[in-house]
Amino acid sequence: MKYHIYTALFYVLPVGHVCAAGLERSNQSIQAFFEKGNYAEVSVLQVNPNVSGKVQPVSSLGNPEFSTGDMVNKQHYFQAALKLQPHPQVSVALLFDQPFFTDVDYQFNTTHPSSEIADVEFDSNNMTALVGYQPNANWNLFTGVSYQSFSGNLRIGTHVENFYVDYAVHFPKDHAWGWLVGVSYQLPEYAFTTAITYRSKIKHHTNASESFWGFPLEIAPQHATTIQTPESINLDFQTGLPAQNFLYASLRWVNWQDFEIQPTQYAAMLQQVPNMNLNLIDYQKNQWSVRLGVAHQWSPKWITAVEGLWDSGAGNPASSFNPVDGYLGLGTGLIYNFTPKTFVISGIHYLYFNQPKNAQGSSFLSQNSHFSQLEERDAWIYHLKLAHRF
């Protein structure tokens, strides 16, 4: 069997996470780093979510339950990688991805002067530099640093105990450093590779601008808001099978339980209200996700794959910021080799999201957005990658 072509199969179907757990959008894979020799790739992904739900009636308005309409906007994002092998025992790489993102938006205008509003958008870019040492053909010890940007905007209009709250906050873009470390073991003659990678948390400090009813909110002395993107562990596995088949799997853990956002003025405002000591945003559980796929090589030019996906979500109650919580998914894709060195990968995923529980949340958004149930809860993801070995 010729297994050299299988190296790219493990990430034939990279997945974006649409409101699956926390702000997660990519699994921060470093699989390009394990390619043989010199290698480059660029990917584009489009996510078409279809998420809508019911909002609980607000007693002070006397309105019936209403539909949010489509809450999550379409997304396009990019990934790129450059891996070099300057020495038989030394490899280096630069990887770009956009790991954390959300874009939730709905507004319900009533006959009352106030409206139900949820407009939440966060974004990040991540550049990772890696260096690896291969003492022999089997082991690869690697480490690196990540330079990450994080920014966001949030506005929520809702009733809290018969009082209408219209709160908005802008988090200017902040850049911060993190690190990662890992080890991989491979048996090239069997296309067997397993790797474990740990990524550190990254702590951002941003001077948030907050407003209430459109007016600047200045209750307490201003200081920077700390936003800590979570640490994670990826465990990856792949192996060749008889009859030109191939098996691959991954397990990912993300520490969302320690994530919170608590702007200065918001915290000071809630201190004035009895029994309202709530974070603006937080999560109740850590995220687990699993991926299992098989592939088949039909000819030297064509390979196809199919895989199943599961994501636990972060356990938060239903809210405008958390309309879904985890998913089940199915994906398929193919590799076409233009030449032995240049190939294209295309794939498509269908995700079916889990219904979040209706319970009292621990954050302001989960307690006061009046979200009750899902009407539609799925998404299609389309992916195209061009790769070249040199």
DASULBEL-V896207 format. One record per backbone hydrogen bond with DSSP energy under -1.0 kcal/mol. NH is the residue of the N-H (numbers start at 1). CO is the residue of the C=O. Records with the same first field share a line. If there is no record, write none. Layout:
NH = CO + CO
//
This chain:
6 = 3
9 = 6
12 = 9
17 = 25
24 = 21
25 = 99
26 = 99
33 = 30
34 = 31
35 = 32
39 = 83
40 = 388
41 = 81
42 = 386
43 = 79
44 = 384
45 = 77
46 = 382
47 = 75
48 = 380
50 = 378
52 = 376
54 = 373
55 = 66
56 = 370
61 = 58
62 = 58
66 = 55
68 = 53
71 = 51
73 = 103
75 = 47
77 = 45
79 = 43
80 = 96
81 = 41
82 = 94
83 = 39
84 = 92
87 = 90
90 = 87
91 = 132
92 = 84
93 = 130
94 = 82
95 = 128
96 = 80
97 = 126
101 = 23
102 = 122
104 = 120
105 = 71
106 = 118
108 = 116
116 = 108
117 = 157
118 = 106
119 = 155
120 = 104
121 = 153
122 = 102
123 = 151
126 = 97
127 = 147
128 = 95
129 = 145
130 = 93
131 = 143
132 = 91
133 = 141
134 = 89
140 = 184
141 = 133
142 = 182
143 = 131
144 = 180
145 = 129
146 = 178
147 = 127
148 = 176
149 = 125
150 = 174
151 = 123
152 = 171
153 = 121
154 = 169
155 = 119
156 = 167
157 = 117
158 = 165
160 = 163
165 = 158
167 = 156
168 = 211
169 = 154
170 = 209
171 = 152
174 = 150
176 = 148
178 = 146
180 = 144
181 = 198
182 = 142
183 = 196
184 = 140
185 = 194
186 = 138
187 = 192
190 = 187
191 = 188
192 = 187
193 = 238
194 = 185
195 = 236
196 = 183
197 = 234
198 = 181
199 = 232
200 = 179
202 = 229
204 = 227
206 = 225
208 = 206
209 = 170
211 = 168
212 = 215
213 = 166
215 = 212
217 = 210
225 = 206
227 = 204
229 = 202
232 = 199
233 = 253
234 = 197
235 = 251
236 = 195
237 = 249
238 = 193
239 = 247
240 = 190
241 = 245
246 = 295
247 = 239
248 = 293
249 = 237
250 = 291
251 = 235
252 = 289
253 = 233
254 = 287
255 = 231
256 = 254
259 = 256
261 = 281
267 = 263
268 = 264
269 = 265
270 = 266
271 = 267
272 = 269
273 = 270
276 = 273
278 = 276
280 = 261
281 = 261
285 = 314
287 = 254
289 = 252
290 = 310
291 = 250
292 = 308
293 = 248
294 = 306
295 = 246
296 = 304
297 = 244
298 = 302
299 = 302
303 = 335
304 = 296
305 = 333
306 = 294
307 = 331
308 = 292
309 = 329
310 = 290
311 = 327
312 = 288
318 = 357
325 = 354
326 = 20
327 = 311
328 = 352
329 = 309
330 = 350
331 = 307
332 = 348
333 = 305
334 = 346
335 = 303
336 = 344
337 = 301
338 = 342
339 = 342
343 = 387
344 = 336
345 = 385
346 = 334
347 = 383
348 = 332
349 = 381
350 = 330
351 = 379
352 = 328
353 = 377
354 = 326
364 = 279
365 = 280
367 = 363
368 = 364
372 = 54
375 = 52
376 = 52
378 = 50
379 = 351
380 = 48
381 = 349
382 = 46
383 = 347
384 = 44
385 = 345
386 = 42
387 = 343
388 = 40
389 = 341
390 = 38
//
